[in-house]
Amino acid sequence: MTDRPEDHIFDLAVIGGGVNGCGIARDAVGRGLSVTLCEQGDLAEATSSASTKLFHGGLRYLEYYEFRLVREALIEREVLLKAMPHIAWPLRFVLPHHAGLRPAWLLRLGLFIYDHLGGRKILPPTKTLDLARDPAGKPLRSEFRKGFEYSDCWVQDSELVVLNARDAADRGAEIATRTRCEEAERRDGLWHLTLRDVESGELRTRRAHGLVNAGGPWVEEVIRDRVHVPSRDHIRLVRGSHVVVPRLFDHDRAYIFQNTDNRIVFAIPYERDFTLIGTTDREHEGRPSEAECTEEEAEYLCGAVSGYLEKPVSTDDIVWTYSGVRPLYDDGAKSATAATRDYVLKTEDADGKAPLLNIFGGKITTYRRLSEAALEKLRPWFSHLGDGWTAGAPLPGGDFPHDGVAQLIASLTGDFPWLDRETADRLVRAYGTQAREVLDDAEGWADLGEDFGAGLTEREVRWLMRHRWARRADDVLWRRSKLGLRLSREQADRLDAFMVEARGCQSGAAAE
């Protein structure tokens, strides 16, 4: 946390460092508001790093007549592609036709709507596939002879959150990770927040004219136990689990498989050597932080894809699982699958002062639009609030053409000829134009310091600690990257020890 004086009054305080909280903080500070944000763990530590990693309209949401949500998400795909071409890119999806499920005419109709509802410009349209001839049919069972191919987009979800926080901080916002809001109360027309550093136990206070509760799956807990404001709004916690297995197919397209329970499951190329399979929709009971992929869910996901693939997938093949809890607005739907994925924003104040905005629901694809809507909700209390600006503004490292990744990689390897293509690709996909900043003036591998494995070096780790709020090995290996799939337990432990030691040296130097 920065050393702002205790008597400083912010315009806006934000609780929650997921995609919604960081998106709102970025938008708000860019509109002229002073902002402080607190997050009890690492940025994107919960729901925002546990998605299926897609910018997508939500093809199946059409069946629930969520046309506004789908249209908004489809429009956003291309807005976001242009803003973050290093961490988001187009992905083609293959939908095999299953004779016993949705009829072909219904699929064609849904995909036609999907193609045209959002004014698609960059992404290619849907086409019909002969799976007996197309390479996408090779991994499938022989009975699947017809399919459809359509466009959506991939995104590095946790890096998206960190980049929003970084841009917010660069514009003047205060971002405090590992800082829990113990209590927030209205007093003298302001919000008074008591914040605790979860590692040191140190208490600090912050004051703000307005408060945003972007607690995600903890949103009700914040309302009930932190701000103590009555509310009739509720969320339903829905667990989405994923499994990762060794690469199941050689091409670069993803699959979307229909299942007899009316759900769909994705099988997506992942981190070059793996396939990501997900997701489930199960009601979650207990703490959000306790969410994990159950044995039943793992078997369900493996069984779902095995029903389509020539070579079955077993739970013995799984190399990693993850699970997150989606805080869906409780609209009374009978099942978790049918519950709305739309967001709901609710405000209330005390005699026209100290507004509280509670954020219910939302999804990765529409986080920017949610942020805009949140600021417009707060406009009556902030007469100096500027206009929306994020639609055309790249995130840090994303200031290059949406189709310019290959050129950026070639330029990087040209300037650093000792850098292997695989590492250059990873650095550009993580940092975009800031990859040069990470490498700085290095003239060879020796200049990058200790090698922790898989091309992760001391210089990169120190850069992540200075500029991306990384403090422990898990922050680097599972949220700033997915190198946790490649490093051994011993390598991860060594990295963690290094980071703890580096932080101790930084603290000592600051004290001196």
C-alpha positions as CSV (number, residue, x, y, z in Angstrom):
1,M,0.0,0.0,0.0
2,T,1.3,3.4,-0.8
3,D,2.1,6.0,1.8
4,R,-0.9,8.3,1.3
5,P,-1.7,10.3,4.4
6,E,-4.4,8.8,6.6
7,D,-6.5,12.0,6.3
8,H,-6.6,11.8,2.4
9,I,-10.2,11.4,1.1
10,F,-10.6,9.3,-2.0
11,D,-13.5,9.7,-4.4
12,L,-14.0,6.0,-4.6
13,A,-13.0,2.9,-2.6
14,V,-13.3,-0.5,-4.3
15,I,-13.4,-3.8,-2.4
16,G,-12.3,-6.7,-4.6
17,G,-9.3,-7.2,-6.9
18,G,-11.0,-9.5,-9.5
19,V,-11.8,-8.4,-13.1
20,N,-14.8,-6.3,-12.1
21,G,-13.1,-4.5,-9.3
22,C,-9.9,-3.8,-11.3
23,G,-12.0,-2.8,-14.4
24,I,-14.0,-0.3,-12.4
25,A,-10.9,1.1,-10.7
26,R,-9.2,1.6,-14.1
27,D,-12.3,3.2,-15.7
28,A,-12.9,5.5,-12.7
29,V,-9.4,6.9,-12.4
30,G,-9.4,7.5,-16.1
31,R,-12.5,9.6,-15.7
32,G,-10.9,11.8,-13.1
33,L,-11.8,10.1,-9.8
34,S,-9.3,9.3,-7.1
35,V,-9.5,5.6,-6.3
36,T,-8.2,3.1,-3.7
37,L,-8.7,-0.6,-4.2
38,C,-8.1,-3.4,-1.6
39,E,-8.0,-7.1,-2.3
40,Q,-7.7,-9.7,0.4
41,G,-5.4,-12.0,-1.6
42,D,-3.6,-11.8,-4.9
43,L,-5.2,-10.1,-7.8
44,A,-7.5,-12.5,-9.7
45,E,-6.8,-15.2,-7.0
46,A,-10.4,-16.5,-7.0
47,T,-13.1,-16.5,-9.7
48,S,-11.2,-14.3,-12.2
49,S,-8.4,-16.8,-12.7
50,A,-10.7,-19.9,-12.8
51,S,-12.6,-19.2,-16.0
52,T,-12.6,-21.2,-19.2
53,K,-10.3,-18.5,-20.6
54,L,-12.7,-17.3,-23.3
55,F,-14.0,-14.0,-24.6
56,H,-17.2,-15.3,-26.0
57,G,-20.8,-14.4,-26.6
58,G,-22.1,-17.5,-24.9
59,L,-23.7,-19.5,-27.7
60,R,-25.8,-21.6,-25.3
61,Y,-27.2,-18.5,-23.7
62,L,-29.3,-18.0,-26.8
63,E,-31.4,-21.0,-25.7
64,Y,-32.3,-19.0,-22.6
65,Y,-33.2,-15.9,-24.6
66,E,-30.3,-13.8,-23.1
67,F,-30.1,-11.8,-26.4
68,R,-29.0,-8.6,-24.8
69,L,-26.2,-10.3,-22.9
70,V,-25.0,-12.3,-25.9
71,R,-25.1,-9.2,-28.2
72,E,-23.1,-7.1,-25.7
73,A,-20.6,-9.9,-25.3
74,L,-20.2,-10.4,-29.1
75,I,-19.6,-6.7,-29.6
76,E,-17.0,-6.7,-26.8
77,R,-15.0,-9.6,-28.3
78,E,-13.5,-7.4,-31.0
79,V,-13.2,-4.3,-28.8
80,L,-11.1,-6.4,-26.4
81,L,-9.1,-8.1,-29.1
82,K,-7.8,-4.7,-30.2
83,A,-7.1,-3.6,-26.6
84,M,-5.0,-6.6,-25.6
85,P,-3.7,-8.6,-28.6
86,H,-0.8,-10.0,-26.6
87,I,-3.1,-11.9,-24.1
88,A,-6.2,-12.4,-26.3
89,W,-6.5,-14.0,-29.8
90,P,-9.1,-15.5,-32.1
91,L,-10.0,-19.1,-31.7
92,R,-12.0,-21.3,-34.0
93,F,-14.5,-23.8,-32.4
94,V,-15.6,-27.1,-34.0
95,L,-19.1,-28.2,-33.1
96,P,-19.7,-31.8,-34.2
97,H,-23.3,-32.6,-35.0
98,H,-24.8,-35.2,-32.7
99,A,-27.9,-36.7,-34.3
100,G,-29.6,-37.5,-31.0
101,L,-29.3,-34.0,-29.6
102,R,-30.0,-30.5,-31.0
103,P,-31.0,-30.8,-34.7
104,A,-28.7,-29.4,-37.4
105,W,-31.2,-26.8,-38.5
106,L,-31.3,-25.4,-34.9
107,L,-27.5,-25.3,-34.7
108,R,-27.3,-23.5,-38.1
109,L,-29.9,-21.0,-36.9
110,G,-28.2,-20.3,-33.6
111,L,-24.8,-19.9,-35.4
112,F,-26.4,-17.5,-37.9
113,I,-27.7,-15.4,-35.1
114,Y,-24.3,-15.6,-33.4
115,D,-22.5,-14.5,-36.5
116,H,-24.8,-11.4,-37.0
117,L,-26.0,-10.3,-33.6
118,G,-22.8,-8.5,-32.6
119,G,-21.7,-6.8,-35.8
120,R,-18.7,-9.2,-36.3
121,K,-15.9,-7.5,-38.4
122,I,-12.5,-9.1,-37.5
123,L,-13.5,-12.7,-36.9
124,P,-14.3,-15.1,-39.7
125,P,-17.9,-16.4,-40.1
126,T,-19.3,-19.9,-39.4
127,K,-18.8,-22.7,-41.9
128,T,-20.0,-26.2,-42.3
129,L,-17.4,-29.0,-42.0
130,D,-17.1,-32.4,-43.6
131,L,-15.5,-34.2,-40.6
132,A,-14.7,-37.2,-42.8
133,R,-12.2,-35.0,-44.7
134,D,-11.3,-32.1,-42.4
135,P,-8.4,-32.6,-40.0
136,A,-10.7,-31.7,-37.1
137,G,-12.5,-34.9,-37.7
138,K,-9.5,-37.1,-37.2
139,P,-9.5,-37.3,-33.4
140,L,-13.3,-37.9,-33.4
141,R,-15.3,-41.1,-33.5
142,S,-16.2,-42.1,-37.0
143,E,-20.0,-41.5,-36.5
144,F,-19.4,-37.8,-36.4
145,R,-19.3,-36.9,-40.1
146,K,-20.7,-33.4,-40.0
147,G,-19.9,-30.3,-38.0
148,F,-19.8,-26.5,-37.8
149,E,-16.9,-24.2,-37.2
150,Y,-17.4,-20.7,-35.7
151,S,-15.3,-18.0,-34.0
152,D,-14.8,-16.9,-30.5
153,C,-11.7,-15.7,-28.6
154,W,-9.1,-16.9,-26.1
155,V,-7.9,-14.7,-23.2
156,Q,-5.4,-15.1,-20.4
157,D,-7.9,-14.3,-17.7
158,S,-5.7,-13.5,-14.6
159,E,-3.3,-11.5,-16.7
160,L,-6.3,-9.4,-17.9
161,V,-7.1,-8.5,-14.3
162,V,-3.5,-7.6,-13.5
163,L,-3.2,-5.4,-16.6
164,N,-6.3,-3.5,-15.6
165,A,-4.8,-3.0,-12.1
166,R,-1.5,-1.9,-13.6
167,D,-3.2,0.6,-15.9
168,A,-5.3,1.9,-13.0
169,A,-2.1,2.3,-10.8
170,D,-0.2,4.0,-13.6
171,R,-3.1,6.6,-13.8
172,G,-2.9,7.2,-10.1
173,A,-5.1,4.6,-8.4
174,E,-3.9,3.0,-5.1
175,I,-3.9,-0.8,-5.4
176,A,-3.5,-2.8,-2.2
177,T,-3.2,-6.5,-2.4
178,R,-3.2,-8.9,0.5
179,T,-5.3,-6.2,2.3
180,R,-8.7,-7.2,3.7
181,C,-11.5,-4.7,4.4
182,E,-12.4,-5.5,8.0
183,E,-15.2,-3.0,8.2
184,A,-16.7,-0.1,6.3
185,E,-19.1,2.3,7.9
186,R,-20.8,5.6,6.9
187,R,-19.9,8.5,9.1
188,D,-20.1,12.2,8.4
189,G,-21.1,11.7,4.8
190,L,-18.1,9.5,4.0
191,W,-17.2,5.8,4.0
192,H,-14.6,5.0,6.6
193,L,-12.7,1.7,5.8
194,T,-10.6,-0.3,8.3
195,L,-8.1,-2.3,6.3
196,R,-5.8,-5.1,7.5
197,D,-2.6,-6.3,5.9
198,V,-3.2,-10.0,6.0
199,E,0.5,-10.9,6.3
200,S,1.7,-8.3,8.9
201,G,-1.6,-7.7,10.6
202,E,-1.1,-4.0,10.3
203,L,-4.3,-1.9,10.3
204,R,-4.8,1.2,8.2
205,T,-7.8,3.4,7.5
206,R,-9.1,4.9,4.3
207,R,-11.9,7.4,3.7
208,A,-13.9,7.7,0.5
209,H,-17.0,9.5,-0.9
210,G,-18.3,6.3,-2.5
211,L,-17.8,2.5,-2.1
212,V,-17.9,-0.2,-4.7
213,N,-18.5,-3.8,-3.4
214,A,-16.9,-6.0,-6.2
215,G,-16.4,-8.9,-3.8
216,G,-17.4,-11.5,-6.4
217,P,-18.4,-14.7,-4.5
218,W,-17.9,-12.7,-1.2
219,V,-20.3,-9.9,-2.3
220,E,-23.0,-10.9,0.2
221,E,-20.5,-11.5,3.0
222,V,-19.2,-7.9,2.4
223,I,-22.7,-6.5,2.6
224,R,-23.6,-8.5,5.7
225,D,-20.4,-8.6,7.7
226,R,-18.4,-5.6,6.5
227,V,-20.7,-2.7,5.6
228,H,-23.7,-3.9,7.6
229,V,-26.3,-2.6,5.1
230,P,-29.6,-4.5,4.7
231,S,-30.1,-6.0,1.2
232,R,-32.8,-8.2,-0.4
233,D,-30.5,-9.2,-3.2
234,H,-28.8,-12.5,-3.2
235,I,-26.4,-14.6,-5.2
236,R,-26.2,-18.3,-5.9
237,L,-22.7,-19.7,-5.9
238,V,-22.1,-21.9,-8.9
239,R,-18.9,-24.0,-9.1
240,G,-17.2,-24.3,-12.5
241,S,-14.4,-27.0,-12.6
242,H,-11.9,-27.7,-15.3
243,V,-9.3,-30.4,-15.9
244,V,-6.0,-30.2,-18.0
245,V,-4.7,-33.3,-19.8
246,P,-1.8,-33.9,-22.2
247,R,-2.6,-32.6,-25.7
248,L,-5.4,-34.6,-27.3
249,F,-5.2,-33.4,-30.9
250,D,-2.6,-31.8,-33.2
251,H,-4.5,-28.9,-34.7
252,D,-5.1,-25.4,-33.2
253,R,-8.9,-25.4,-33.1
254,A,-11.1,-26.1,-30.1
255,Y,-14.1,-28.3,-29.7
256,I,-17.5,-27.6,-28.2
257,F,-19.3,-30.9,-27.4
258,Q,-23.0,-31.2,-26.7
259,N,-24.0,-33.6,-23.9
260,T,-27.2,-35.5,-23.1
261,D,-27.8,-33.4,-20.0
262,N,-28.2,-30.4,-22.4
263,R,-24.9,-28.9,-21.2
264,I,-21.8,-28.3,-23.4
265,V,-18.1,-28.9,-22.6
266,F,-15.1,-27.3,-24.3
267,A,-11.9,-29.0,-25.2
268,I,-9.3,-26.3,-25.9
269,P,-5.7,-26.3,-27.0
270,Y,-3.8,-25.1,-23.9
271,E,-0.3,-23.9,-23.2
272,R,1.1,-25.6,-26.3
273,D,1.3,-29.2,-24.9
274,F,-2.0,-29.6,-23.1
275,T,-5.8,-29.6,-23.6
276,L,-8.1,-27.7,-21.3
277,I,-11.5,-29.4,-20.6
278,G,-14.4,-27.6,-18.9
279,T,-16.7,-26.6,-17.4
280,T,-19.2,-27.9,-14.9
281,D,-22.1,-26.0,-13.4
282,R,-22.7,-27.2,-9.8
283,E,-24.3,-25.4,-6.9
284,H,-21.5,-24.7,-4.4
285,E,-21.9,-24.9,-0.7
286,G,-19.2,-23.7,1.7
287,R,-16.5,-21.0,1.4
288,P,-15.7,-19.9,-2.1
289,S,-12.0,-20.4,-1.3
290,E,-12.6,-24.1,-0.7
291,A,-13.8,-24.7,-4.3
292,E,-12.1,-27.6,-5.9
293,C,-12.7,-30.0,-8.8
294,T,-14.4,-33.1,-7.2
295,E,-13.7,-36.6,-8.4
296,E,-17.3,-36.7,-9.7
297,E,-16.8,-33.5,-11.8
298,A,-13.5,-34.8,-13.2
299,E,-15.1,-38.0,-14.2
300,Y,-18.0,-36.1,-15.8
301,L,-15.6,-33.9,-17.9
302,C,-13.5,-36.8,-19.0
303,G,-16.7,-38.8,-19.9
304,A,-18.2,-35.9,-21.8
305,V,-15.2,-35.6,-24.2
306,S,-14.7,-39.4,-24.4
307,G,-18.1,-39.7,-25.9
308,Y,-16.8,-37.8,-29.0
309,L,-13.1,-38.8,-29.2
310,E,-11.7,-42.0,-30.8
311,K,-9.3,-42.3,-27.9
312,P,-11.1,-42.0,-24.5
313,V,-9.8,-39.6,-21.8
314,S,-9.3,-41.0,-18.3
315,T,-9.0,-39.2,-15.0
316,D,-5.6,-40.9,-14.8
317,D,-4.6,-38.5,-17.7
318,I,-5.2,-35.4,-15.6
319,V,-2.2,-33.2,-14.9
320,W,-4.0,-30.3,-13.2
321,T,-7.4,-29.3,-12.1
322,Y,-8.9,-25.9,-11.0
323,S,-12.2,-24.7,-9.9
324,G,-13.8,-21.4,-9.3
325,V,-17.1,-20.1,-7.9
326,R,-19.3,-17.8,-10.1
327,P,-21.4,-15.4,-8.1
328,L,-24.5,-15.5,-10.2
329,Y,-27.4,-13.1,-9.4
330,D,-30.2,-15.2,-7.8
331,D,-33.0,-14.8,-10.3
332,G,-35.0,-17.8,-9.1
333,A,-33.9,-20.1,-11.9
334,K,-34.5,-23.8,-11.2
335,S,-31.0,-24.9,-12.0
336,A,-27.4,-23.5,-12.0
337,T,-27.2,-24.0,-15.7
338,A,-30.3,-21.8,-16.3
339,A,-29.3,-19.0,-13.9
340,T,-28.6,-15.7,-15.6
341,R,-25.0,-14.8,-16.5
342,D,-26.0,-11.2,-16.8
343,Y,-24.8,-8.6,-14.2
344,V,-26.9,-6.7,-11.8
345,L,-25.9,-3.4,-10.3
346,K,-27.6,-2.0,-7.1
347,T,-26.9,1.4,-5.5
348,E,-28.1,2.9,-2.3
349,D,-27.0,5.9,-0.2
350,A,-27.6,7.8,3.0
351,D,-29.4,11.1,2.5
352,G,-27.8,11.6,-0.9
353,K,-24.3,10.9,0.3
354,A,-21.8,8.1,0.6
355,P,-23.2,5.8,-2.1
356,L,-22.7,2.0,-2.0
357,L,-22.7,0.1,-5.3
358,N,-23.0,-3.7,-5.1
359,I,-21.9,-5.8,-8.1
360,F,-23.8,-9.0,-8.7
361,G,-22.7,-11.5,-11.4
362,G,-20.9,-10.6,-14.5
363,K,-18.5,-12.4,-16.8
364,I,-15.0,-11.9,-18.2
365,T,-16.2,-10.9,-21.7
366,T,-18.4,-8.1,-20.5
367,Y,-16.2,-6.7,-17.6
368,R,-15.4,-3.5,-19.5
369,R,-19.1,-2.8,-20.2
370,L,-20.0,-3.6,-16.6
371,S,-17.3,-1.1,-15.5
372,E,-18.9,1.6,-17.7
373,A,-22.3,0.8,-16.4
374,A,-21.1,0.9,-12.8
375,L,-19.6,4.4,-13.3
376,E,-22.8,5.6,-14.9
377,K,-24.7,4.3,-11.9
378,L,-22.5,6.4,-9.7
379,R,-22.6,9.6,-11.8
380,P,-25.4,11.3,-9.7
381,W,-22.9,11.4,-6.8
382,F,-19.9,12.6,-8.8
383,S,-20.6,15.7,-10.8
384,H,-17.0,15.8,-12.1
385,L,-17.1,12.3,-13.5
386,G,-15.7,12.2,-17.0
387,D,-17.0,10.3,-20.1
388,G,-16.3,6.7,-20.9
389,W,-12.9,6.2,-22.5
390,T,-11.8,2.5,-22.3
391,A,-13.3,1.3,-25.6
392,G,-10.3,2.5,-27.6
393,A,-7.6,2.3,-25.0
394,P,-5.0,-0.6,-25.1
395,L,-4.0,-2.3,-21.9
396,P,-0.3,-2.1,-20.9
397,G,1.8,-3.9,-23.6
398,G,-1.2,-4.1,-26.0
399,D,-0.2,-1.0,-28.1
400,F,0.3,-2.9,-31.4
401,P,-2.1,-4.2,-34.1
402,H,-4.4,-7.0,-33.2
403,D,-2.7,-9.2,-35.9
404,G,0.8,-8.1,-35.1
405,V,1.9,-10.8,-32.7
406,A,4.2,-12.6,-35.2
407,Q,5.8,-9.4,-36.2
408,L,6.4,-8.4,-32.5
409,I,8.0,-11.8,-31.8
410,A,10.2,-11.5,-34.9
411,S,11.3,-8.1,-33.8
412,L,12.1,-9.3,-30.3
413,T,14.2,-12.2,-31.5
414,G,15.9,-9.8,-34.0
415,D,17.0,-7.5,-31.2
416,F,17.8,-10.4,-28.8
417,P,19.2,-13.0,-31.2
418,W,20.3,-15.3,-28.3
419,L,16.6,-15.6,-27.2
420,D,15.0,-18.9,-28.3
421,R,11.7,-18.7,-30.2
422,E,9.7,-20.5,-27.5
423,T,10.7,-18.1,-24.8
424,A,10.2,-15.1,-27.1
425,D,6.7,-16.3,-27.9
426,R,5.9,-16.6,-24.2
427,L,7.3,-13.2,-23.3
428,V,5.3,-11.5,-26.1
429,R,2.1,-13.4,-25.2
430,A,2.6,-12.2,-21.5
431,Y,4.0,-8.7,-21.9
432,G,3.4,-7.5,-25.5
433,T,5.5,-4.5,-26.2
434,Q,6.8,-4.5,-22.6
435,A,8.7,-7.7,-23.2
436,R,11.7,-5.5,-24.1
437,E,11.3,-3.8,-20.7
438,V,11.6,-7.2,-19.0
439,L,14.8,-8.1,-20.9
440,D,16.2,-4.6,-20.6
441,D,19.8,-4.5,-21.8
442,A,20.5,-8.2,-21.5
443,E,23.1,-9.5,-24.0
444,G,22.7,-13.2,-23.1
445,W,21.0,-15.7,-20.8
446,A,23.8,-15.1,-18.2
447,D,22.6,-11.5,-17.8
448,L,19.1,-12.6,-16.7
449,G,20.3,-14.2,-13.5
450,E,19.1,-17.4,-11.9
451,D,17.1,-19.7,-14.2
452,F,14.2,-21.2,-12.3
453,G,13.2,-23.5,-15.2
454,A,11.1,-23.3,-18.4
455,G,12.8,-20.1,-19.3
456,L,11.7,-18.2,-16.1
457,T,14.6,-16.1,-14.9
458,E,15.5,-13.9,-12.0
459,R,15.2,-10.8,-14.0
460,E,11.6,-11.6,-15.1
461,V,10.6,-12.5,-11.5
462,R,12.0,-9.3,-10.1
463,W,10.2,-7.4,-12.8
464,L,6.9,-9.1,-11.9
465,M,7.5,-8.3,-8.2
466,R,8.1,-4.6,-9.0
467,H,5.4,-4.1,-11.7
468,R,2.8,-6.8,-11.3
469,W,2.3,-7.3,-7.5
470,A,3.8,-10.8,-7.5
471,R,4.8,-11.8,-4.0
472,R,4.9,-15.6,-3.9
473,A,5.6,-18.4,-6.4
474,D,2.0,-19.2,-7.0
475,D,1.4,-15.7,-8.1
476,V,4.0,-16.1,-10.9
477,L,3.4,-19.8,-11.8
478,W,-0.4,-19.8,-11.9
479,R,-1.7,-16.2,-12.3
480,R,1.1,-14.2,-14.1
481,S,1.8,-17.3,-16.2
482,K,0.9,-21.0,-16.3
483,L,4.5,-22.2,-15.9
484,G,3.3,-24.2,-12.9
485,L,2.5,-26.9,-15.5
486,R,6.2,-27.1,-16.3
487,L,8.2,-26.5,-13.1
488,S,8.8,-29.3,-10.6
489,R,7.8,-29.0,-7.0
490,E,11.5,-28.5,-6.1
491,Q,11.8,-25.7,-8.7
492,A,8.6,-24.0,-7.4
493,D,9.9,-24.2,-3.9
494,R,13.2,-22.6,-4.9
495,L,11.3,-19.8,-6.7
496,D,9.2,-19.2,-3.6
497,A,12.3,-19.1,-1.3
498,F,13.9,-16.6,-3.7
499,M,10.9,-14.3,-3.8
500,V,10.6,-14.3,0.0
501,E,14.2,-13.5,0.3
502,A,14.0,-10.7,-2.3
503,R,11.0,-9.2,-0.5
504,G,13.0,-9.2,2.7
505,C,15.9,-7.4,1.1
506,Q,13.5,-4.8,-0.4
507,S,11.9,-4.2,3.0
508,G,15.3,-3.9,4.6
509,A,16.5,-1.4,2.0
510,A,13.3,0.6,2.4
511,A,13.8,0.7,6.2
512,E,17.3,2.0,5.8
